[in-house]
Amino acid sequence: MSKYIHMNSRLYILILLVVFNSAYAQEESINAIETDSIPDLQVELENTKKKDKKKKKRKAKKKVYYGKKVRKSFVKNGSYIEIFHYLKEFEAPNKYIENIAWFYPQKRAIYETNYKKVKKGSARILHGPYERRRGDKVVERGFYYIGAKHGRWEKYGRDAMDRDHILLDKTTYFRGWQKDSERTYFDTEQKKLKEVIPIKYGKRDGMYYRYYKNGFLAEKGAYENDQKVGRWMEYYSSGQRKREIQHPKNALVENVEPYTLREWNTKGKVTEYERSGRY
């Protein structure tokens, strides 16, 4: 009898083991299905997030200044390197600005010319931060707005005491003109420029411009410390040269009267040449 009970108990234990293993196997298969599906979904979500982040980074890398898309580039000129930005799409600069900065890809060079000399088919108008370097030192730094100097511009170099990389000059511009310059117009809409008087630190200092009503330049020249310096040019209303006048080379030269170097008639021929020489 006891032997029979012992055998039954062993059989009972065996049946329990079979049932337990079967249930465990089913649970493992269910877990296997769950663990096989859930990680794939998580990986897919993570990959989607990574792609979204990459898209955002790509968007962030696009350079935009004053709402205009630009590209960054550089050119080498001897021991100097110029790092600059230019407009992706051509936009006409202000025709009154004398020195428009533009990049000529075919020659890998930057030019500063008046609007008429800009090669409109291939010119890349500078727009955005600009730096000129020699080695690891900044020589000039500033910002361009559609080819015109804008904001603060700085120049660095060696001073009279032979100290290197010293701030030599700083000038603040507003879209091509010195920020404090006095501008007058022929019209109330301020589209036809009449005169630009450069002002720096409360004095006339920089380039002066006077225009005809038709937009052509009438007169230009430089001021230094409230004095006319260097060569001044006068023009006819047709745009042709009229007179070239020599003033002292700088404001330190005193008691020297300006004199006419050349005069032209309306046909472009020289009519008078008073004298030549240098101060």
Buried (B, 14 or more C-beta within 10 A) or exposed (E): EEEEEEEEEEEEEEEEEEEEEEEEEEEEEEEEEEEEEEEEEEEEEEEEEEEEEEEEEEEEEEBEBEEBEBBEBEBEEEEEBBBBBBBBEBEEBBEBBBEBBBBBEEEEEBBBBBBEEBEEEEBBBBBBBBBBBBEEEBBBBBBBBBBBBBBEBBBBBEEEEEEEBEEEEEBBBBBBBBBBBEBEEBEEEEEBBBBBBBBBEEBBBBBBBBBBEEBEBBBBBBBBEEBBBBBBBBBBBEEEBBBBBBBBBEBEEEEEEEEBBBBBEEEEEEEEEEEEEEE
